[in-house]
Amino acid sequence: MVFEKIKKIISEQLEVDQSIISEGSSITGELGADSLDLVDLAMSIEDEFDIELSDDALDKIKTVGDLVNYIEDRI
């Protein structure tokens, strides 16, 4: 369920098709997010899941799977 919500948010924010998003997808590599995209993405995720993504956490999150695991650990 977390993965599906993340896919939807990423798809809308980065304007990519959900079908190309997997847990192994690199957020900045394959999906093409830049630093501004990451900030927007973090804000959307914080709103959706009512959590806070610290700058340290964002630095460590490289793939969609990393993001899913981070969120699942906090909800």
N, C-alpha and C positions, 0 to 999 in steps of 0.2 A: 504494500500500500504506500509506504514512504517513497519507494522507487518510482511508482506511477505518478505521484504528485510532483516529485522532482523532475521527472521527464517532461511533464506538462509545463512547469515553470521554466525550465531550460529552453524548451522548444519555443515558448512565447518570447522570452527575453532575448535569446540569441537568433531567433528566426531560423531555426533548423527543424527538419522533419523529425518527429518523435521516433520514427523507425530506425534512424541511424544512431540513436542514443542507447548505449548499453552501460552496464556498471563499469566496464573497462575503458570507456571513452575518456580521453584526456580533455578536461574542461578548456584549457587554454590551447591545446594542440589540435586535436580532431574537431572540436566544436567551435574553435576560433574566438574564445572569449579574451578580451583585453582587460586591463586593470579596471577600467570604468564599468565594463560588463560585470566583473566580479563583485564590485560594490553593489550594483543594482540587483544582482542575483542574491547576494547575501541579505539585502534588505527584504526582498520578496520572501526568502526562506524564513527569515526571522518572523515576519508577519504571519506566514502560513502555519508555522509550527510553534509559534510563541516561545522561541528560544533566542539566545544571543550567540552570534558567531564572532568570536574575538579575532583580531588581526593575526594572532599566532596560529589560530585554528585554520584561518584562510590560507596562510602560508604553507600549511602541511597538507591541505586538501588538494590533490592533483587530479583524481578521477571522480567520476560520478559515484562509483562505489565507495570511495573515501567519504564523500559527502553523505551518502545514505547511512553509512556506519556511524558517522559523527552524530547525525540527527537521531538515529535509533538509540544511541547510547544516552541521549538527553531527554527523550520523551517517555 
